[in-house]
Amino acid sequence: MSRRRFLQHCLHGAGLPLLAPLAAPAAPLVGKPLHILMITFRGETDVDKGFRAYLAEAGLQVRYTVRDVQQDVGRIPAILQEARALAPDLIYVWGTPITLAVVGAYDDPDRQHFIHDIPVVFALVAAPVRSRIVERLEAPGRNVTGAVHVVPFDVQLRVMQRYRPLQKLGVLYTGSEPNSRAIVEGARATCQDSGVALLERTFRTNAQGQPTADGVEELVAQLQAEGAQWLYLLPDTFLGSVYARVTPAALQAKLPCFGAAELAVRSGAALTGLVSRYYSVGQLAGAKAVEILVGGKSPATIPVERLKRFSLLVNMRVAHSLRLYPPIDMLNYAEVIAVGDAPPIAS
């Protein structure tokens, strides 16, 4: 089966057609210098690079003010005070926690603590409706729009089932993160409809209520002992910062990981994942910004979208360590990589 036919098969149930690769406008769009405030979570990523590259290729002259919260959303209130003084033409935000801290939930009556009079474009938000960032994807109805990076869960589930039989799926996530709770809520319903048991564990918390990696190995071992055949690495902000603890524990337990985000496979040693490329997600967010800054559109009317072309990644180094190789026909459309130092597995 070809890569295109396989993806068409997976996407058919989700009603998502494949589109041509994202491209910037052919003609340069030259105008007055614009000011964009970029609020990032953990330094520069390929998402941010793709965003800036799209605007540059569109011919925009942009002055960027970058503020990184260093994985601490508690820094946002001070940044919002600065944003009001700077009055940028647009604010770019990375991830669900930052987006919610900047614009709030759509039904939050306390508007004074959030930005509601400057256009905001988000990238790397997995579930904007369930997280209450927007009420409807096709019509946000407020000053925010953006790019979703996660492949629909039912499509991911079909890929897991195609790789190996699946009756029980394990998931480890941050219970205090709205994005993660929203994804797990949707996964529960999909798994129930598909006859798959979803086994859940949440990260432990410290005295301040913050998630901690303490006891991660025990949590992973519990999921494996209960019969999980995959560990689903959802796009959880804290989880992404502790891949170095989670995936080695899973490998030692002979529990393969399926990544919902590109970094889970490329940096996190997941066995495989159906993902949106971060750079392309940034480009899609850039396209939304161009609609606002050049097209004069209101973000309230610009649909929130996801990429329609996804990448199936297989980490062959991890496959070899687990002795769990993909079906031969899957190699016709997968991108095979060999990254990370998969530790030897105890016999």
N, C-alpha and C positions, 0 to 999 in steps of 0.2 A: 504494500500500500504506500502511495506517495505521501510526502509530508502534507501537501495541500489537501489531499483526499481525507487523510486521517483527521486533520484539524476541522475540516468541514463536517466530518462525522461527529466529532466531539461537540462542535458548536451548534449542531442542528437542533438539539433539544433546548438550547438556550436562546435560539432565535437570533444568533449573532453572526451576520455575514462577514466574510473576510474582505478587508479593504486593501487597496494599494498602500505601499509604504508611505508614511507621513512625509510630506515635502513642504519646504518653505515656499512662500510666494515667489514666482519667477522674477517679477520686477521689483527692484529695490523700493522700499517705502521710506523716503527721506523726509524728515520734518524737524521741528525744533527738538533740542535735547530734552529727554524725558528723565524723570527721577523715579526709580523703583527701589523700595525698601524690601530686602530679602531677609526673611527670618528663618534660619536653619536650625536643625536639632543637634547634629553631631558633626559639624564641620562640612566642608564641601563634598558633595556626592555627584555621581554621574547625572542624577536628576537635575541638579542645579546647572551643571555644565550644558545639558541639553536645552534647558530653558533659555540660558543666555545665548547659546549658539543660534537658536531659532530666531530670536530677536535681531541678532547681528546679521544673519542671512536675509532677514526681511528688510534690512537697510535702516533699522532704527538707531538713532543716536541715544544712548542710554547712560545715565550716571547711576551707579548702584551704591546703595548704602547697605552693608551686610551686617547683620547682628546674629550671632550664634548663641543659643541658650545653653550649650554644653550639657545637653541632656537634662536640663533643669527648667521645667516649664514655669517654675516660680519666678523666673527672670522676666516673664512676659509683661507684667504690669508696668515695669519701668520702661520697657521698650515701647509700649503703647503710649505712654506719656511723651516719649521722644517722637513717636510717629505723628502725634497730633501737632507737635511743634514743627516737624519737617514738612508736613502736608505733601507727601509724595503723590505722584500720579497714580501709583498702583502699589499694592503690597503683595509680595509673593510669600507663601507659607508652605512649610514642609511637614507633612504628616498630620494625623488626626489630633493629637494633643495640642499642638501649636494652633491649628486651625480653630479648634473650639475655644482656646484661650484668647484668640484674637477677635473672633466674630460672635462667639457664644452659640448656644442652641437657637434654632429659629423661633422656638416658642418661649424663650427666656424673657420674662417681663423686664428684667434689669438690664436695659440697654446702655446705661451710662458707663459701664465698665468695659464695653466692647467697642470695636470700630464698626460703625454702620454708615459712614459717609465718605469712605474711600474704597474704591474697587479692590477686591481681594481675589487672588487666584491661588488655589491650592494644588499641590501635587502630592502623590503618595498617600492618598486617603483611600482606605479600602471599602468603607461602607458609609458613605455620606448621608444616606437617608436613615439608616438604623442608628447612626451616631447623632442624628438630629441637626446636622449641619444645614441640610436643605430638606424641604418637604417632598420635592419631586425632582428627579434628575433632569427631566426635559425642560423644566421651568423653575429654576432655583427660587425666584421670587424675592431675592434680597441682594445684597451687595457682594455676593460671593459666587464663584463658579470654579471649575477646575477639572483635574484629570484623576481618574481612578486607576489604580495600578494592578488590582488583583483580578485574576481570571475567575469567572463565576464558579462557586464551589462545586456545583453539580458536575461541571466539566472536569474539574480537578479530580473529583471522586471517580469518574469514569476512567481517567488515566491511571489512577492507583489500581483500580480493578483490572485494567488491561495488563499492567506490569506483573501483578501477582494476585491470587485470590484474596478477597478481603471480606471478613465478617465483623472484625472489631478494629476500630480506629482510635488511637490515643491522641490526646491533645493536652498541651501544657501551656498555660497562658496567665496573664496578669489580670486578676479579678477586679482591680480598680481602674483598668483602662477601658473607657467606653467603646473604643474601636474593637478591642478584643472581645468584649462581652457581646457586641453586636454580631461579630462574625460567628462566634460559637452558637449564638441563638439561631442564626440561619443554618449552621451546620447540623444542629440537632434535628431540625425539621427535615432537611434533605436526607440525612442518614436514616431517619425513621421511615421516610418514604421509600428508601432504597434497601431496607432490610439490613442495615449496618448499625451495629451498636457503637455509640460514641462514648469512649471512656475519658473522663475529664479529671484533670488536676490543675490547681492554681499554685503559682509561686507563693512561698511563705513571705511574710512581711516582718519588718523590724519594729522596734518600739514606736517609731514615728509613722508607722503604717505604710512605709515604702517597700516595694518588692525587693526581695533578696534572693541570691543564688544559693543560700544555705539549704542543704538537703535536696538539691536538684537530683543528685545521683539516686537517692532513695525514691523520689517521685517517679523518675524514669523507670526504675526497677519495678515499682508497683504496677505501672502500666503494662510492662512486659509480662509480669506475673499474671495479670488478669487476661492475657491473651491478645494484646494489641499486635496487629500485624504491620501497621505503619504508625510512626509518630508524625503527626501533622504539625509542621512549623508554620503557624499562621503569621501574618504580618503584625506582630506584637512588638511595640517599641522596646520594652525591657528585654524580651526574649532575644531580639536582635543584638543586644549588647552582651549576652552571655552564651552565644553559640559555642564558645570555647569550653564551656562547662557541660552544655546539654548534649551536643552531638557526640563527644567522646563517650559519655555515659550510655547513650543509645547504641553506639557501636559495640561497646563492651557487652551490652545486653542482647546483641544481635538483633536490634530493632531498627529497621531502616527508616530514615527520615524523608519526608516529602515536603519540599519547600514551596511556599506560596509566593515568595519574593526571590528575585534574582540572587541577592546576596546570600540567601540561605544555602544555595547550591555552590556558588562561586567562592564564597568565603566561609560558609558555615558547615561544610562537609555533609550536606544532605545528599542522599543517593540520587534523587531526581526531583524535578519540579517543572510545572507548566507555568511560565512566568511572562510578565511584560518587562521588556528591557528598560532599565532605569533611564537611560539616555533618551529613549523614545518617549517615555512618560513625561520627561521634562520638555521635550519638543511639543508634545500635545498641550501641556500647560502654557507653553510659549504661544501656541496658536490662539489660545483663549485670550491671552494678554494682547495680542495684535488686534483681535476683534474689538477689544475695548479701547485700546490706545489709538488705533488707526481708523478702525471702522466706526468708532463712536457709539458702539452698542453698550447697553447696560448689562452688567453681569447677571442681573435678575432674569434676563431673557436668553442667556447663552446656556445651552444644555451642558450639564456635567456628563462627560463621556469617558469611556475606557478605550484602550487600543483594541483593534479588532484582529490584529495579527500577533500571535503569541509564540514563544520559544519553548520547546521541550528540551531541557538540559538533563544529561545523564553524567554523573561523576563516576567514571570507570574505575578510578582508584578505590573509591568506596565500594563499588560493586564487587571488585576483586576481593577486598577485605571481608565482605559479607558472604562471598560466594553466591551472590544474588544478581545474576545478569539479566539485562532486559531481553524481551522477546526479539528474535532476529529481525522481524519486519519493523520493529520500532526503531532500529538503527538506520532505517531508510529516511526517517524524517527528524530524528533527534540530533541535537548538537552534543557530541561526545566531548567531555572535558576530563582532565585528570589533574585536579588541584587538591591541595590540602595534604596533610600528613595523617592518613588514616592509621591509627594505632593497631598493633597486632591484637587479635581477638583471643581472649582466653578460651581454651578448649574445655 
